[in-house]
Amino acid sequence: MSRAIAVIGGTGPAGTGLALRWARAGETIIIGSRDAARAGQTAEAIRRRAGTNAQISGMENSAACAATDLLMLTVPFEGQAALLKQLKPTIRPGSVLIDATVPLAASVGGRASRTIGVWQGSAAQQTAELVPKGVSVVAAFHNVSADILNGDDDVDCDVIVCSDDPNATQVAMELAVKIPRVRAIDGGKLENARIVEQLTALLIGLNIRHKGHGGIRITGLPEAAYKIGSDR
Amino acid sequence: MSRAIAVIGGTGPAGTGLALRWARAGETIIIGSRDAARAGQTAEAIRRRAGTNAQISGMENSAACAATDLLMLTVPFEGQAALLKQLKPTIRPGSVLIDATVPLAASVGGRASRTIGVWQGSAAQQTAELVPKGVSVVAAFHNVSADILNGDDDVDCDVIVCSDDPNATQVAMELAVKIPRVRAIDGGKLENARIVEQLTALLIGLNIRHKGHGGIRITGLPEAAYKIGSDR
């Protein structure tokens, strides 16, 4: 990417994991957090793991939004809507916002292996309703284990990317294949995010039941359906 | 299995595909259909492909139910509830009923890449409400491509099995691994079927978009989580 990636809510496990992998791939990363100091500490911790040449800094979430036009949203569902309302004035027109939010029932005190219903159909569609006009929302990265992302192993998972904007889909697919062994698949319209989000709850249930770090692979599609990284 | 498998709605593509694979594995199969003559024709067609030693016959659906205590339900969602109400008196107490129904929006004139909401949470939970007391419902085989099942290639797909009865889960898992290369995974309670069912709509969308026969593999679980066939 020629532009920096702001990971909003970037101090949580999913955010730090994605930031680590993208920093290792040479991307410029801005960790966003409610607390600028905490964002800076997380950025430093990631730099120590990604190497001294890693281009990574930390900012308060709105400053991170204002600093680039490529946003990766990794916040728990219970914080998603309020945060987006707060950030709305700072999100640049024309931005691509990648949303990995999963409406887990844990958000309202329930189980992480269950979901709650979102009026718009999915967390990503809720996001699409809350961002300024002209911002493209992409749903992706729900099913990649945060624990695996934060480690050093290759990631045995496909990333299904859903968006109503084909250009935004391409951006997210390019970012996905910067993670070693990840394949990206165009999952069609943003509305399909509802199934990809649910799948995370199923994987969490499997992880609890079988003590693993579940991911998914889609089989049976022609080769052209899978985008793979340049290292493959 | 020591007992025959009645494939209810067994003249459709999913039913014939499963019957073909199980007949090849030496199982005794009863094809069930509204029309006994049609069931018989389908059974003969499967026998021609599975080999003359295949143990397969055809019966009207209620006769098929009455003939065994292992039922595989492969009907379109729009026919599911009415058929179960009709079959209820003929389903034997203690039966295991495996449900592969997916509540596709196509059932009500919509798209096969979308689903409709089922009050009980999933088609399988609707089934559980409609069968006689003491019948164990298992949800499984939703994500296996009917086209692939009806062919000769190995099946590159995991079967996630959900049930509130661990014994019924075992029965379905054993049947799953009789299909070459299929792995079976215990997906926990029957309520989790709602996600496994949705996944089929996602796969159908991917098949349309990418012209394939999509399936899924779950990665990242410990070896013990995967049941595999004896030929592996």
Interface residues (C-beta under 8 A of the other chain):
Chain A: S113 R114 S145 I148 D156 C157 I160 I185 D186 G187 G188 E191 N192 R194 I195 V196 Q198 L199 A201 L202 L203 G205 L206 N207 R209 H210 K211 G212 H213 G214 G215 I216 R217 I218 T219 G220 L221 P222 A224 A225
Chain B: S113 R114 S145 I148 D156 C157 I160 I185 D186 G187 G188 E191 N192 R194 I195 V196 Q198 L199 A201 L202 L203 G205 L206 N207 R209 H210 K211 G212 H213 G214 G215 I216 R217 I218 T219 G220 L221 P222 A224 A225
